Amino acid sequence: MNQSIRNAITLIEVLVATAIMGALVALVIPAVQMAREAARRAQCQNNLREVGIALASFETTRGYLPAGRDAHNRWQHSWATAVLPQLQQADLFQQYDYRRAWNDPANDFVVTVNVAVFRCPSAIGKWGGKTDYGGNYGSGLTGLKAGFQEGHAWESGTFPPIHVPLPGRFRRSAVRMGEVTDGTSQTLLVVEASDRAAREGGMWANGHNCLAHDNGGVNNRISQEIFSRHPGGAGGLMADGSVRFLAESIEAAVVGALCTRAAGEVAGP
């Protein structure tokens, strides 16, 4: 007796196959997303290393770091502009007019150029001249008094402002490595500050492209704090050129210690 040959699949088999495919996709997508974020984080850390090499070259040649913000004549020149030649951006540097304010119309073409090394691939915001990294003004988390004057919290880092046109004692020169007495491996130079607004220092040529971290740990506030779009923490360039991932779980006092160059705190191993 001839047996009938079944050449179609049943609805149950379709549903089972669909469920299996859905489960596989649910497993694969997070893994792909994690792999992509790992690659973005690695690129971000490489950006910080390149910035560190540029800063080391600048310091070796000049004997001091660039000023975090040169406020002479309220021109507000940025540390990032100063190291353009060391970042293979000599042509861009030559077009920048240091005899004018950073945001003078004559400098508009230069300051709106997107420089890849200043952009974190995990960041979201996009605008001309954007940066996702900021210089370290210092911190009040270890008890220093708020302010930019000498000995105050926002002058205690590695990129304090100079030539501030206000009454009081303000720095006249940039920081030398010899002033980093807390140890170069324990002191931050540059940190992630992703997606802060352009008007809040979110452009590399803006002299306000620095920040004072005064509010607890990492990734707490997007505005003028250590902040990134990376899960679990943010990157930081140390004064010795190494790059560290600052975990969100880091204690506020430790963050403050890492942000000051000579306050004598112990930031850990």
TITOR-600266 format. One line per field, with one value per residue (C-alpha): residue number from 1; x negated, z negated, y; residue in three letters. Coordinates in steps of 0.05 Angstrom, whole numbers, plus 5000, padded with zeros to 4 digits. Layout:
! TITOR-600266
resi c(NUM_...)
xx c(X_...)
zz c(Z_...)
yy c(Y_...)
resn c(ALA_...)
//
This chain:
! TITOR-600266
resi c(1_2_3_4_5_6_7_8_9_10_11_12_13_14_15_16_17_18_19_20_21_22_23_24_25_26_27_28_29_30_31_32_33_34_35_36_37_38_39_40_41_42_43_44_45_46_47_48_49_50_51_52_53_54_55_56_57_58_59_60_61_62_63_64_65_66_67_68_69_70_71_72_73_74_75_76_77_78_79_80_81_82_83_84_85_86_87_88_89_90_91_92_93_94_95_96_97_98_99_100_101_102_103_104_105_106_107_108_109_110_111_112_113_114_115_116_117_118_119_120_121_122_123_124_125_126_127_128_129_130_131_132_133_134_135_136_137_138_139_140_141_142_143_144_145_146_147_148_149_150_151_152_153_154_155_156_157_158_159_160_161_162_163_164_165_166_167_168_169_170_171_172_173_174_175_176_177_178_179_180_181_182_183_184_185_186_187_188_189_190_191_192_193_194_195_196_197_198_199_200_201_202_203_204_205_206_207_208_209_210_211_212_213_214_215_216_217_218_219_220_221_222_223_224_225_226_227_228_229_230_231_232_233_234_235_236_237_238_239_240_241_242_243_244_245_246_247_248_249_250_251_252_253_254_255_256_257_258_259_260_261_262_263_264_265_266_267_268_269)
xx c(5000_4970_4954_4969_4908_4913_4879_4903_4888_4940_4959_4929_4862_4864_4878_4823_4772_4794_4786_4717_4695_4723_4684_4620_4629_4643_4577_4537_4559_4533_4468_4460_4477_4426_4373_4387_4384_4319_4290_4315_4286_4219_4219_4237_4179_4133_4156_4135_4067_4055_4072_4025_3968_3981_3981_3917_3884_3907_3882_3815_3804_3830_3817_3890_3959_4005_4049_4118_4148_4107_4155_4108_4151_4210_4188_4196_4148_4152_4100_4126_4109_4038_4024_4053_3982_3966_4031_4011_4056_4002_4040_4101_4057_4026_4094_4113_4103_4077_4083_4158_4209_4220_4291_4274_4305_4235_4225_4293_4269_4215_4253_4312_4268_4281_4216_4226_4180_4225_4288_4310_4345_4396_4419_4486_4483_4456_4435_4377_4313_4341_4298_4315_4254_4236_4175_4172_4182_4182_4235_4266_4281_4221_4241_4208_4245_4283_4251_4197_4149_4083_4092_4166_4202_4207_4133_4111_4110_4062_4098_4115_4132_4079_4083_4153_4173_4203_4179_4140_4081_4087_4034_3992_3961_3980_3966_3898_3892_3850_3912_3948_3923_3981_3949_3958_3992_4041_4061_4109_4092_4153_4219_4280_4335_4380_4438_4435_4464_4420_4432_4406_4338_4359_4315_4241_4220_4260_4215_4270_4255_4236_4276_4274_4304_4340_4401_4388_4367_4365_4422_4467_4476_4468_4452_4380_4365_4329_4380_4383_4432_4393_4429_4396_4348_4307_4236_4181_4112_4060_4001_3953_3988_4026_4101_4148_4221_4252_4308_4375_4365_4303_4310_4318_4257_4214_4239_4221_4152_4139_4161_4111_4037_4007_4057_4022_4081_4072_4113_4097_4050)
zz c(5000_5020_4964_4975_4975_4931_4965_4921_4850_4797_4762_4697_4731_4758_4689_4658_4710_4702_4627_4634_4683_4637_4578_4619_4641_4570_4550_4609_4608_4538_4554_4617_4580_4526_4578_4613_4547_4529_4595_4584_4514_4541_4593_4540_4497_4557_4569_4498_4509_4571_4533_4478_4528_4556_4487_4468_4532_4517_4445_4465_4514_4472_4401_4381_4401_4442_4401_4391_4410_4428_4410_4432_4460_4450_4511_4476_4516_4504_4485_4543_4594_4567_4581_4652_4682_4638_4663_4736_4744_4759_4818_4774_4721_4770_4791_4720_4700_4629_4632_4630_4584_4596_4620_4662_4732_4760_4724_4740_4797_4753_4689_4723_4755_4727_4702_4696_4636_4594_4608_4569_4615_4560_4554_4582_4596_4661_4677_4709_4668_4616_4562_4514_4470_4422_4385_4309_4272_4204_4152_4087_4065_4019_3981_4022_4028_4093_4141_4193_4149_4130_4077_4092_4118_4192_4195_4162_4224_4283_4330_4289_4324_4329_4338_4308_4312_4242_4175_4134_4141_4206_4241_4293_4322_4339_4295_4297_4285_4223_4191_4196_4128_4116_4169_4245_4242_4190_4224_4282_4342_4387_4374_4413_4413_4468_4497_4452_4490_4537_4495_4433_4462_4510_4566_4568_4584_4527_4468_4423_4449_4378_4318_4243_4216_4152_4149_4126_4170_4244_4295_4246_4286_4360_4348_4330_4295_4312_4356_4414_4453_4435_4388_4319_4322_4361_4387_4357_4381_4325_4322_4335_4402_4380_4390_4336_4337_4278_4252_4231_4164_4148_4084_4090_4046_4093_4153_4118_4101_4174_4196_4152_4168_4101_4045_4014_4016_4025_4085_4078_4113)
yy c(5000_5068_5115_5189_5234_5296_5354_5411_5432_5441_5505_5479_5468_5539_5567_5526_5547_5620_5616_5586_5640_5693_5665_5663_5735_5756_5724_5751_5824_5840_5805_5846_5910_5893_5879_5945_5983_5948_5972_6043_6044_6019_6075_6126_6104_6107_6179_6196_6162_6203_6266_6244_6234_6303_6335_6299_6324_6395_6391_6363_6420_6477_6453_6462_6439_6484_6530_6500_6567_6628_6685_6741_6798_6751_6713_6645_6604_6529_6477_6434_6489_6492_6418_6416_6412_6352_6319_6325_6385_6437_6466_6478_6509_6557_6582_6599_6672_6677_6752_6746_6712_6638_6653_6714_6709_6706_6639_6610_6566_6535_6524_6489_6436_6366_6335_6260_6251_6297_6256_6195_6144_6128_6200_6222_6296_6325_6396_6432_6433_6386_6354_6297_6308_6364_6387_6379_6445_6409_6392_6415_6344_6342_6405_6460_6526_6537_6586_6597_6636_6605_6551_6544_6482_6501_6518_6453_6410_6404_6453_6515_6580_6635_6710_6714_6788_6792_6819_6770_6722_6682_6641_6675_6612_6541_6481_6447_6373_6387_6417_6349_6326_6278_6234_6233_6165_6191_6257_6267_6310_6300_6266_6247_6299_6273_6311_6372_6431_6471_6533_6496_6480_6427_6454_6437_6509_6539_6557_6532_6463_6443_6423_6421_6357_6376_6330_6259_6201_6188_6193_6230_6294_6310_6383_6400_6335_6270_6237_6188_6145_6082_6034_6033_6091_6141_6146_6189_6207_6209_6256_6198_6185_6123_6117_6092_6073_6109_6064_6094_6060_6101_6141_6216_6229_6187_6225_6290_6264_6245_6314_6352_6356_6374_6368_6308_6260_6185_6162_6088_6040)
resn c(MET_ASN_GLN_SER_ILE_ARG_ASN_ALA_ILE_THR_LEU_ILE_GLU_VAL_LEU_VAL_ALA_THR_ALA_ILE_MET_GLY_ALA_LEU_VAL_ALA_LEU_VAL_ILE_PRO_ALA_VAL_GLN_MET_ALA_ARG_GLU_ALA_ALA_ARG_ARG_ALA_GLN_CYS_GLN_ASN_ASN_LEU_ARG_GLU_VAL_GLY_ILE_ALA_LEU_ALA_SER_PHE_GLU_THR_THR_ARG_GLY_TYR_LEU_PRO_ALA_GLY_ARG_ASP_ALA_HIS_ASN_ARG_TRP_GLN_HIS_SER_TRP_ALA_THR_ALA_VAL_LEU_PRO_GLN_LEU_GLN_GLN_ALA_ASP_LEU_PHE_GLN_GLN_TYR_ASP_TYR_ARG_ARG_ALA_TRP_ASN_ASP_PRO_ALA_ASN_ASP_PHE_VAL_VAL_THR_VAL_ASN_VAL_ALA_VAL_PHE_ARG_CYS_PRO_SER_ALA_ILE_GLY_LYS_TRP_GLY_GLY_LYS_THR_ASP_TYR_GLY_GLY_ASN_TYR_GLY_SER_GLY_LEU_THR_GLY_LEU_LYS_ALA_GLY_PHE_GLN_GLU_GLY_HIS_ALA_TRP_GLU_SER_GLY_THR_PHE_PRO_PRO_ILE_HIS_VAL_PRO_LEU_PRO_GLY_ARG_PHE_ARG_ARG_SER_ALA_VAL_ARG_MET_GLY_GLU_VAL_THR_ASP_GLY_THR_SER_GLN_THR_LEU_LEU_VAL_VAL_GLU_ALA_SER_ASP_ARG_ALA_ALA_ARG_GLU_GLY_GLY_MET_TRP_ALA_ASN_GLY_HIS_ASN_CYS_LEU_ALA_HIS_ASP_ASN_GLY_GLY_VAL_ASN_ASN_ARG_ILE_SER_GLN_GLU_ILE_PHE_SER_ARG_HIS_PRO_GLY_GLY_ALA_GLY_GLY_LEU_MET_ALA_ASP_GLY_SER_VAL_ARG_PHE_LEU_ALA_GLU_SER_ILE_GLU_ALA_ALA_VAL_VAL_GLY_ALA_LEU_CYS_THR_ARG_ALA_ALA_GLY_GLU_VAL_ALA_GLY_PRO)
//
